[in-house]
Amino acid sequence: MKKELEEYMDYDIGSFCKDDWNLAQKLMINGCDPLPRRRCLTRASKLYQKPYPINESLWKMPDGRNVRWSNYQCRNFECLSSKNPKRGYSKCTGCFEMEKEKLKWVTNGTLPIDFLIKDVLAIKLGEVTIGLDFSVGTGSFAAQMREQNVTIISTALNLGAPFNEIIALRGLIPLYVTLNQRLPFFDNTMDLIHTSGSIDGWIDLQLMDFILYDWDRILRPGGLLWIDRFFCNRKDQDDYMYMFMQFRCQPTQFLVRLLNPKPTKCINDCS
């Protein structure tokens, strides 16, 4: 990645940066993280409009003029619909459709083992105030939790679609980090960590180990680890469950939903 890093750092001090956020993201994903800072002015959409007020923004599609679309396959939010096979991304199909997103985690889904937000919050009634959503999405989990007076920070990478932009335009907090990065939070500060779609059976077991221990580091004693819709092959299920269960004697509760030919639901309470 030396050539790419040299290209990224080739700029004129004080001038406008190149529109190369996709190059920066490529460097981050491949281990150049954190990236060195630059002294150039960030580009923005020339058509930028004032964002919607918070009482409208949570469940309203943002104005597409507020996004720089040049490095995406789509050029507007309508193009990102799950009905478009050329939308440019494959994770979280349908997550740009607010009418569907508004039903997630508050109504029963297609599987009888869905966890609902009200049920999870009831485990620690009144104790969950801040958390992290380590998922692929548009911030809908954070939006649902905001309506329960819980502040959620949503991790996001712009893998084929403007995930960071839409989270921010909805009035929520995006955190631009990769799986390789140590989370920028102090120890024992989060009440809840939720993950869906980004941590699956494709991840190397050693990397998974580092991720889980980092989550354990930032979760407070008695915090909740909610692993939602974890996809893996049946032959690998025991390996991943072993990794989750290594925290069973820690003062942390966890909820796991494994999806394979036979879905599994697990709630651990050892706090």
Secondary structure, DSSP 8 states (H G I E B T S, - for coil): -HHHHHHHT---TTSB--S-HHHHHHHHHTT--S-----SB----TT------HHHHTTS---GGGS--TTSS-SSSGGGSTT-TTSS--TTTTTT-HHHHTTTTTS--SSTT---HHHHHHHTTTT--EEEE-SSSSSHHHHHHHTTT-EEEEE---SSS-HHHHHHHTT-EEE---TTS--SS-TT-EEEEEEESSS-TTS-HHHHHHHHHHHHHHEEEEEEEEEEEEE--GGGHHHHHHHHHTTTTSS-EEEEEEESSS-EEEEE---
